[in-house]
Amino acid sequence: MSETQQQVLFDQGLQCSDDGTEYGDLLHLIMRMAIVISISHVLHLFLQRLGQPSAIAQILAGIIVGPSVLGHIPQWRNKVFDPEKSHLMGAGMMIGRMVLMFLIGIEMDVEYLWRTADRAMVVAAGGGVSSIVLAAVLTSFLHANLNSSGNSILFGCTIALLFANTATPVVIRIAAELKLAHSEVGRLAISSALVNDMACLFVLSLASFTASEATHKLALHYKLAGTAVMISMLATVIGVVRLFVTNMNKRFLRRRHVGNWHAVSILAVVLGVSSLTEMMGYNNMMACFILGLFFPREGGAARTMVDWLTYPVNNFILPIYFAYSGFHTNLLALADAKLATAVAAIVILSTVAKVAGTVMVTGLLDLPTHEGLVLGFLLNVKGHVQLIILNVARKIGMWNYTAYTALLVTVVLNTLLAGPVAAAIVSIRRRAMTYRAMGLQHHQLKTELRMLTCIHGPREMPTMLSLIEMSSGTAFGSSITAFMMHLVELTQRVTTTMLYHEEDDSSESNEDDWEYGGDDSRRIHHATDAFWRETGLKVRLATTVSGFTSMHEDVCNAAEDMRAAIIVMPFHKHQRIDGKMQAGKEGIQGLNVKVLRHSPCTVGILVDRGLGGANRANNAVTNVVVLFFGGADDREALAFGGRLATHPCISLTVVRFLPTSLKTKKTEDAEITKESSSSSPSNQNEVQMVISEQDYRRDEDETFLQKFQERFVEPGVATYKEKYVEDGAQMVAEMSSMVGSYSLFIVGKEREGPSPLTVGMSDWEECPELGVIGDLLASSDFMLDGSVLVLQQRDHTKNDDLVDEFIYI
C-alpha cells in the first residue's frame, strides 16, 4: 500500500461517518470487537504466566489485527478489518471512553486524593519536568528526522506533551493486575497519573483553543464565550444530577439498587453532556471524569452505576481501548533505518527521562528506589490522549502520515515496555512490595489504618460501625480506610433466596415487598449509607459466599488484597435480652479459629454487649480500658487503644497488672542504684550488671509503655494505672471491680511465657480462641455489661527485615 493510499485511509479513519451507523456496520463493529477480545484472551493465557498484565496482550492484539500483521492479507483487509470502516471503531471507542472516565470518577477515592495531592503533584511534576527538558533537547533532531513541516516551537511543545503525559486507565489496569491498587505505591501512581492526565488535557484544550482556524479577535471572543458556556453547562448539570440522585436515593432508600430506567437516565445525561462537550470542540474525557467525581457516593445510585458498568468496562471497553492504539500502529514503518533510529531514540530517552525524574522526586519523599522505579515505569504508559494529541497536531498541519506513524509507534512501544518492566520489578521485589502486615505497634499514628470488619448479618452492623467510627480518630492527623465483608454461608437455601432477591431487585413492581426491608444485603447497604451521611466515613462493602470450611481463605485473601492492618471478626455468641450469651450459627467459632491461624495481619474478635447502642449514637463519652499483662498481643492491644484515644469522645484507661513480688524487686533495684551512685567508678559496671540480671523486665514491654506514656499519658489523652496482685484470684477481683465502668475492654490473646497471674485459669476456659483473659471477660458468669475486643498480633518471625517504626514516634 502506497503512502498516498495510507494517507487517504488515515484521513478517513479520523472522521466519523455522517450517514450514521447502519445495521450492517453495527454487525461489522461487533465482529471486530469479538475478534480483538478473543485474540487478546488467547495472548493473555500465555503472557500471564510471565507475570504480564492483560493490557499488554490487548495492545498486541490490536497490533496483530492492524496493518502490522494481518492487515497485509487482502481478504482480511477487505472483508474483516476494512480500513474504510475504521471510523466505526473510533465511534465505539469514543462512547467507551466516556463510560470509562465516568466510572473512574465514581470509584476515585476523593479523600485519599485530596490527602495526598501534594505528593501526587510532586511525583507527577518530577516525571513531567524531566520529560519536557528532554523534549526541548531533542526537538531539533526529531524535527529534521521526522520531516516535520510545522513550526519548530509548536512541534517541541507537542513532543513535550507526548513525553510527559500518562494514561490513567492504563495505570489503573496494570496496578490492579499487579495487586498494587491498594498499596501505597499503587495508589500514589494512580493519583499521580490522574494529576498528570488532567494537566495534559488542560494544556491540550489550551492548545486547541489557541490553534484554531482563525486568530482574529472575533474568533477568540467566540472561543471564550464557548468556554464560559461549557463550564456553566457542566456546573449546572452537576448540580441537577446531584439533586436528582439525592432524591432518587431517598425514593429507593431501602433497596440496594435504584430502578433500571433511573440508571439509564443518569447514563444518558452523562453521555449527552460529554457528546455536547466534544461537539463544542473540547475533549470529553475531563467532563466525564468530573461528572463521576462529583457524583454522590452514598446510596443505591452509585452502587447501581458501579455494578452496571464494571463488568462491561473490564471485559469489553478496556480491551478495545488498549487495542485501539495498536490497531493504528504500523510496525513495518520501522524498516526505514532513519525512522527506526528516531523511534528508538524517542523510546529509550523518553523512558529514561520519565523514570529518572520520578526516582529523583521519590527519593525526596523518602520512598525506596525500587518503588520509585515502579512509579516511573507506570507513569510512562501512554494511551488514548496521545492519539488525540497526534490527531490535533496533524489537523493543524504539523506533520504528515509518516511522522504520525513514527510517533504512534513510540507511544505503543513505551506502553509495551513500561508494563513488563514494572511487572518484573514487582516480581523481583515481591517480598518488599507485597502486603506486609507489620502489626499496629509498628505503625506510625499518622499512618492510614486499613481495617477489615466481617459480619454475618445485620445484627453485628451497629457494633462494627461503632468500632470503625471510634477508630477513625480526629486528632494527630490519623485516618482510616474501612472495609466490611458480609460473610454468607453457602447452602442450597441461601442460593435460592439470593437468586430470588436478585430477581426482585431488578423489578420495580415489587418495590414495597416486605422482604426488601428484611433482606440482609439491603439492610446492610442501608445502614452503611446512613453511617456515611452521619459520620462522613465511607465503608467499602464486599460479600463472600462460601462454606465455613473455606470461608477463612476468602477473608484472608481479602485482607491481602485490601492490605488491611487488622481484621475484626464477630464472636460466635450474641447477647440475649437477659444479658446472657447465646451461641449463634454453628461453624462461626471454627471460622474464627482458622482466621486467627492463617491471617496475614492482626486479628481481633469482638464480643458485642451493646457497643453500638445509644451512648455511641448520642456522641456521649465512651470509656475504654486496655488490660496489659505483657507480650506482643498486649502491645498490639495497647497500640489499638492508643488510636482510639485520639477520638474526642473516647476516654482511655490503661491498667497494667503486675505480680506483687515485682514491686518488692523494684524497691531492691532502687536501693542498689542508690548505693551505686556513691560507689567508685570501677564498681559501677559491676552494679549495672547486677541490675541487668534482675528479674525486673526491662524489655520491649517497658520501652513500648514508656513511649506510650510520653505520647498519651503525659499530655492527658489517656490514663495509666498499675495494679499489683498476688495471684489469679486477686487479679479477677480487681477486674470485677471494673465491670460497669467501661463500655469496651481491649486485651491481648496470648501471654509470653507462663504468668503467675493466670496459672490454672486455662483449665476451665470455654473459648480458647479468646485466650485466658478474653475468655473470662466474655463469660456471662463474670459480667453482663461491656464489650470485649481480643487482639492477636501476627507472628512476625517471617519478617526478619522488619524495621520497628513505633506507632507513636
N, C-alpha and C positions, 0 to 999 in steps of 0.2 A: 504494500500500500504506500503510495507516494505521500510526501509531506503535505501536498495540497489537499489530497483526499482526507488525510488525518485532520488538517485544519478545518475543513468543512464539517466533518463529523464532530470535531471538538466543539465548534460553534453550535451545532445542533444539540449537543448534549448539555449545554449550559442553559438552554431555554426550555420552558415547559410548553407543551402543546396548547395552542389556543383553541383547539376544537374540543377539548375535554377528553377524558379517558373513556373510551368506548368499552363495550363488553369484552371484545377480543383483546384489547390492550390490558384490561384487568386480569384476564387469564394469563396473558404473557408475563405480567408483573408477578403474579403468584407463582408461576413456574420458575421464574428467575430466583425468587426468594427461596423456594424449596430446594433448588439446585445448590445455591450458595450455602444454605444451612446444612444440607446433607454432607457436602464436601467438608465444611468446617468441622462437623461432628466426627467424621472419619479421621481427619488430621489430628483432632484433639485426642482421639484414642491413643495415638502414638506419642504425641508431644507431652501429654500429661504425665507419662511415665518418666519423662526427663524434667519434670517439675515446671513446665512452661504453662503460663496462663492461657485461657481459651482465646483471648484477644489475638494472640499470635496466630493461632490456627485460622481464625476468621479473616485476618488480613491476608494470609497466604491463600485462603480460598478465593478471595477477591482477585488476587494476582493470577490464580490459575484460570479462572473463567474470563479474565480480561485479555487484552491484546498481547500480554507477555507470553502466554502458553496456548490455550485453546482458541484464542481469538484469531490465530493464523490458519485454522481449519475452515475452509469455505462454508461447509454445511453448518458448522457451529455458528459461524459469524452471521450467516444469512437467515437461519431458521430459529436458532435458540437465543443467542445474545446479539441481536441485530443492533449495531451501533446507532442506527437511525431512531431507535426507540429507547435510547439511554435516558431520555427525559422522564420516562416512567419511573425509573429507579430514583432519579433526582426528586421527583414529586413525592414519592413514598418516603424518601429519606427526610424530606422537609417536615412532613407530618410526624414521623417517628422522632425527629429531633425535638419538636415541640413537646411531645409527651414525655420524652426522656428528661429534658431540663425541668419540666414541671414536677416530675416525680423526685428528681434530685433536690429541688427546692423544698418539697414537703418533708423529705426524710433528713434534711440537713439539721444537725444539732446546733441550733442557733446559740444556745447558751455557751457551748464549748467554743464555737466560732468567735463569739464576742470575747470570751475569756482569754483566748489565745490569739487574738487578732494581731497583737504586736509581734509575737513570734512568727506568725504566718507571713506577715508583711516583710519581716526581716529575711526570712528564708526565700520568699518569692523575689525580693529585691536583689538578694545575693546572686542567684542564678540569672535573673533578668539583666542586671547591670553588666555582668561579665559577658553575656551573650551580645549585648548592644556594643560593648567595646570591641568584641571580635568582629561584629558586622562592620563597624567603622574601618577596621584594618583591612578586611577582605573586600570591601566594596569595589575598589578599582580592579582587582583581579577578576572578580566574578562578572563585573560589568563588561569586561573585554572578552572573557571566555564564553559567556552565555549569549554573546551577540545582542545585548540589550540595546534598544533604540530609545529608551526613555531617559529622563533626566537622572543624572548620577546621584544627586542628593535624595530625590524621591525613591530611587532604586535602593539606596542604602537604608533608608527608613523602613522600606518594605522588608528587606532582608533581616534587619534587626527585629522586626515584628515576628517574622517567621522563626528566627532563632530563639526568641525569648518566650514565645507562647507555649503553654502547657494545656493539654486536652484533659479537662476534669473527668469526663465519663470514662476515659481510658484508665486514668489513675485510680478511680473508684473501683473499676472492674478488676484491675490487676492486684490492688491492695486487698480486695475481698478474697480473691482466689489464693493469694499467698498467706491468708489468715493474718493479715496485718491491719484490717479495717478497724478493730477495736484496740489496737496497740497505740502507744503514744506516737511512735514514728509514723504509723499509717494514718492516724487522724491528723497529724501535723502535715503530712504530704497532701491529704485531701484538702485541708484548709488552705495551704499554700497554693495548690493548683487552682482552687476556686478564686483566690485573690488575683493570681496571675491571669486567669482566663477572663475575669470580669474587666481587669485593667486593659488587656489587649483588645477586648471587644469595644471598650470605650474609645481607645485610640483608633480602632478601625472605623468606628462611627464618625469620629472627627475627620479621619482621612477622607471618607466618602462624602462628608459634609463640605470639605474644602476643595475636593477634586471633582466637583460637579461639572456638568457640561457647560455651564456659564459662570463667569466670575463677576458678573455685573452686580451692582448693589441691590437691584431689584430681586435677582435670583437669591442673593444672600438673605434678603428680608423674607422671602418665601421659605427658605430653609429654616430660619429662626422661628418663623410662625409655625411651621410644621413640627418643629421640635417641641415648642410650647404646647401645641395641641396634643402631641403624642404623650408627653409627660402628664398633662392634665387628664387625658383619657385613661392612662394607666392608673393614676391615683384614684380616679373616680370608680373604675372597675374594681380595684382592690377594696375600696370602702363598701361598695354594693355587694360584692361577693362575700366579704366578711359578715355583713349584716344578714345576707341570705342564708349563709351556712350556719350562723348562730341560731337563727330561728328554726332552721331545719333540724339542728341537733336537739333543740327543745321539743320539737314535734316527735322525733324518734328517740326520746330520752332513754327509754328502757330497751332499746334494740341495739344490737351490735352494729348493724349496717343501716344506712338510710335506704330509701326506695330507689329502685333502678332508674326511674325517669329523673329523679333528682340528681343522681350521679351523672347521668348522661347530659343533663343541662349544664352542670358545672364544667364538664369536659368540653362541651360545645362552646361555652363562653371563653374558655382558655384558648381553644384553637381559633375561634373567631377573632379575638383580640390580637393573638400572635400573628395571624394572617394579615390583619389590617396593618399591624406594625411593619411587616415585611413589605406590603404594598406601598407604604409611605416612604420606603427607601431605607429603613433601619433593620438591623439584624434582630430576628425574633428570639434568639437564644436568651438574651438578657431579660426580655419581657417575660418569657415563660418561667425563667428561674425566679424572678421577683414575685410573680403571681403565686408560685409554690411556696416561696419563703414567707410570705405574709398570709398564707392560708391558715385558718385556725387549726391548731394541732389537736385540741381536745374534742371529744365527741365522735359520733359514728361517721360523719362525713369524711374526715381524714382517714379513718380506718378503711372505709369503703374505697376511696381512691387508691390507697396503697395496695389493698388486696386485689383490686381490679387491675391495676397497671403493672404490678411487679412481675407477674408471670409473662405477659406479652413483651414487656421490655427486656427481660433477661433472655428469653428464648427466641424472639423474633426481631425486635428493634435493634438491640445491641449487635447481634451478628451481622445484620445488614449495615449498621452504622460503621463497624470496623471494616467490613468487606468493601464498602463503597470507595474508600481511598485506594485500596488495592486494585479495584476494578478499573480505575482510570490510569493506573500506573503501567508504563511500558518499559520493562527492564531491558528490552532489546536495544533501547537507545544507548545503553552503556557500551555498545560495540564501537562507538566513536571514541577514540582514545582521548581526545581533547575534552569531550563531555564527561567521560568517565573520570578523568583526573579532577575536574571541577567538582563532580559529585562526591568523590572520595574525600577531597579536601573539606567540603562542607560538612559531611557526616562526621568525620573524625574531629575536626576543630570545634564544631558546634557542640559536640558531646563533651569534649574536654573542657570547654569554657563553662558550660552549664554545670557540670559536675564539680569542677574546681571552685567556682563561685559559691556553690551550695555548701561544699565541705568547709570553706573558709568561714562562712557565717554560722554554720552549725557548731564549729569549734568555739566561736564566741558565745554560743548558747550552752556550752558545756555538754554537748552531745557527743557520744563516741564516734570515731571515724567511720566505722562500718555503717552506722545509722546515717551519717552524712552522705556516704556513697549511695546507699539505697535511696535516700531522698533525692540526690542529684539525678540518678538514672530515672526514677519515677517521674520527676518533673521535666524530663527531656522527651517524654512521649508526645506525639502530635496527633491531631485529629481533624475534625471537620472544619474548624476555624481556619486552619491553614489552607484548605481548599477554597474557602471564601476569600481569604487574602489573595491567593493566586488568581482567583476569578476577577476580583476587583482590579487588581494590578493589570491584568490583561485587557479588561474593558477600557481602561484609560490609555492603552497602547504602550505599556511599559516594556513588554516583551512578547515574543512570538511563541508559537506552539513548542518549538524545540526547547526554549528556556523554561517554559511551563512544565514540560515533561521532565527535564532535569531536576527542577526544584521539587516536583511532586515525588520523584524517586527518592530524593533526600528525606522528605517527610516520612515516607513509608519505611525507609531503612533505619531512620532514627528510632521509630517505634519498635521495629523488629529487633533492633539492637538493645534498646532500653529494657524491654520486658525480660528476655533471657538473662541478661547480666544482673538485673535486680533479683531475679529468682535464684541465680547462682550464689549471690552474696548472702541471701537469706538462708539458702540451704547450707552454706559453709558455716555461717554464724548462727545456725539454728538454735544452739543452746543459749546464746546470748540474747537473741531477738525474740524467741518464743516466750510463751507465758511463764513467768517466774513468780510464783506466789511467795513473797518474802515474809509474809506474816505482818500483822498490824503493828507489831512493836518495831519493825524495821522501816515503816513508812513515816515520812515527814507529815506533820499535821496538815500542812497546806496541800499535800498530795490528794488528788481526787480519790474518794473512796468508791469503789465499784462493788456494789452489793447485789447478790442474787438471793432473793427470797422465794421460797417454794410454798405453795398452798395446795390443799386437796379439794377445797371448795370455798364458798363464800364465808364459812364460819371463821376461818383464820384471817380474813381480809382486814378487819379493824385493827387487830393487834399488829400484823405485819406492816400495814400502812403507818401505824403509830410509831413503830420502831424505825421505819425509814425516815419519818419526819424528825424524830429525836436524833437520828444520826446525821442529819443534814448539817446542823451547826451553822450559826450565822457569824461567829467570831473567828478571828485568826485566818481569814481567807480560805476556810475549808469548803469543800464542795463534795457532792455525791452524785453518782450516776446509778440509779436504781433499776433493777430488772426483777420481774416477777414471773415465775413459771407455774402454770396451772398443771398439776400432775393428775392425769386421768388414767384410771386403771382400765386396761384393755380387756373387755369382756364382750360377749355377744350382745348383751342387753345394751351396753353403752354404745356399741357401734350402731345399732339400730336407732337408738334415741338420738345420737348425734346427726345421723343422716336425716332423720325426721325434722330436727331443728334447722338443719341447713335448708331443707325444702321450705320450712316456714319462713326463714329469714329472707328468702327471696320473694316472698309473696306479700303484697301489701294488704291483701284482703284479710289476712289473719293477724292484723296489727294489734288487735285488742285481746288476742288469745291469752288466757291466764298463764299458760306455760311460758310466755315470754318473760313475765315477772319472776317466775320460779326457776328459770333456766340458769344454771351456774355460770355459764360463759357470759351471758348478758348482764347478770348481776355483778360479776367481777369487772367487766368493762365499765359499767355504770359507776361503780364505786371508785375506780381509778380516775375516771373523768371528773367526778365530784372532788376527789382528793387534789387533782391538778388545779381545779378552779380555786379551791380554798387555800392551798399552800404554794402554788406555783411550781411544785415539784413534779416532773414528768416520770411516770413509771412505765417502762417498756415491757409489754406483755408478750409472753410466749406460752405455747401449750405443747405438752408432750403426751402422747397416748401410747402406753405400753404396759406390759405386765410388771408386777412388783419384782419379779426375778431379775429383770434387766433395766428397770427404771433408773437405778443408780448410775448407769452408764450415760443415760440421757442427761442427767443432772450434772455429772462431772464433765461431760463433753461441752455442755452449755457454759459451764463455768470457765472452761478453757477458751472457748470462742469469745465469750464476753470479757475475758481477762478479769474475772471477779477476784476481789481480795478476801471476800468472806461469803459463805453460803449459810443461810439461816433456814433450818428445817423445822416444821412444826412437830411438837411432841405427839406421840401416838395416843395420848389420852386428852380428853377435854373436860372442862369443869361443868358439873351439873348445877342445877339451880340451888341445891342444898350445899354447894361448895365442895363436894366430894369429886374426885377424879374418876372418870369412866373411860374405859378403853374404847377406841374407835375401830376403824376398819382393820381387819386382820391383814398383816403384811406391812403396815406402816413402820412398825418397830424394826423389822428386819431391813427395810429400806434405809432407815436412819443409820443402822449399824454399818451397812455397806457403803453409804456415803462417807461416814467417818473413816472407814478403812481405805477408800480409794480416792478421796477428794484431792484435787491438786492445790487446795488452798485451805485457809482456816474455815472450820465448820462450827456453827452454833445450833444448838437445839433449844427451841423456845417453848417453855411450859407456860401456857396462857392462863392467867387468872384475872382477866379484865383489864389488861394494859391499855387497850384501845377504847376505854369507857368514857364516861362523862368528864373526868378530870382532864384528859387529853383534849377532848372536844372544846372545853371551855378555856383552854390555854392556861390552866392552873399549873402551879409548880409541881413537878413530879420528882419525888425523892427516889434516888437510885443509890444502891450500895454495891461496892465491889468487895468481895471477901477474898483476901490474899493470904495464901499459905506458903507460896514459893513454888517455883518451877516455870517451865516455858508456857504452859497453858494459863497459869495465873497471870503471867506477864502479858499474855495476849488479852486476857480479860481486863487487865488494868489499862492497856492501850486503848481498847474499845471504850472503856469508861471515860478515858480522857477525851475522846472525840465527843461523847455525849455531853461532857461538862461544858463544851463550847456553846451549847444551846442555851438561850437565855431563860428557858422555862425548866431547866434541869438543875436539881441540887444534888451534887455527887458527894458521897462519903466513901472513903476507903478505910476498911477495917483490916488490919493485919493481925493474924493470930500467931503467937509465939509461945514456945514452952517456957514455963516459969524458970526452969533451970538456965535458960539462956540469959535471963535478966541478972541472975547471980554472976554468971560468967562475964557479962558486960561490966559489972561493977569491979570484978577482979582485973579485967583488962584495963580499966581506967586507972586503978591503983598502980598496976605495972607501968603504965605510961607515965604516971606522975613521978614514980621513982626513977624512971629512965631520964627524966629531964634534969635531975640532979646528979646523975652518974657521969663518969668520964666519957669522952667521945669514943674511946676504944671499946667501951662496953655497950654502946648504943646499937651497934649492928647485931649483937647477941640478943638484946632485948627485943628488937624488931623481929628477929627470927622466932623468938618465943611467942610473940603475939600472933605471928602468921600461922603458928602451929595450933592455935586455939581452935575450939570447935565453932567459935563465933563465925558466922557465914559472912565473908566479905567477897562475894562473888557477883555474878551478873544480876541477881535479885537486888542486891544493895545498890549497885550502880543505877539500875533502872528506877528504883524507888527514889533515889536521890535526885535524878533528873526530873522525875515526875513531881516531886515536891517543889523543885525550883520553878517548874513551869506552871504548876496549877495551885499547889497548896499555899506557897508564899504570897502569890497575888490575891488569894482569897477566892479562887474559882472553885476549889474543892476542899474538902475537909479530910484530914488524915488522923486515924486513931490506931493505937496498938493495944491489943488485948493479950495478957499473959495468962495462960491457963495451964493447969497441971496435967489434965488428961482429956480424953474424948468426952466424958460426961460433963465436965465443966465447960468445954467448948460448946456442946449442944445447948447448955443452959444459957450461955452468952448469946448464941444465935437465936434462941427462943425469945430473948428479951427484945430482939429487933423486929419480931413479927408484928405487923400492923403499922410500922413506922415507915416502911419503904414499899414502893409500888413495883420495883424491879430489883431482883438480886442477880448479880453477874458473878460467875465463878468459873475457874478453870476445871477441866475434866480430871486430869491426872496430876499427881504429885511426883516430884523427882526423888525417888528413894523412899524407904519406909519412914513414916512420921509417927511419933508417939501420940499425936493427937487423933489419929484415925485408926489406930491398931484395933483390929477386931470388928470394925464397922462394916467391912466388905463382906462379912459372913452372912449378913441378913439384908444386903441391898437387893432391891427388886428390879431395878433397871440399870444394868452395868454400863450401858452406853452414856449415862449421865455422870458416871464417877461416883465416888462415895458421898461427897458433899452435895452434889447436884441431886442424887437420888434421895437424900434426906430432905432437901428443900422441896422436892416435887411430891413428897408423900403427904397425903391428906391427913395422916395422923400427926404430922408435925405442924403444918399450918394450912389455913384455908385462904389466906389473902396474900397477894404478892406474886407476880410472875417471876419466872426464873429463866435466865439465859446461861447455858453451859457452853463454853467455848473450848475447842481443841485446836491447837496450832499444828499445822502440817509439819511433818518431820523434815528438817532441812539438812539432814546429813547428806542428801543427794546434791545439795548446792554448796560445794566446798568453797567456791569462789565468791560467796555471798558477802557483800560489804554491808556492815551494820550502819544504816542511816536512821538512827533512832528518831522516832516519830516527833519528838518534842525538841529536836535540835533546830 
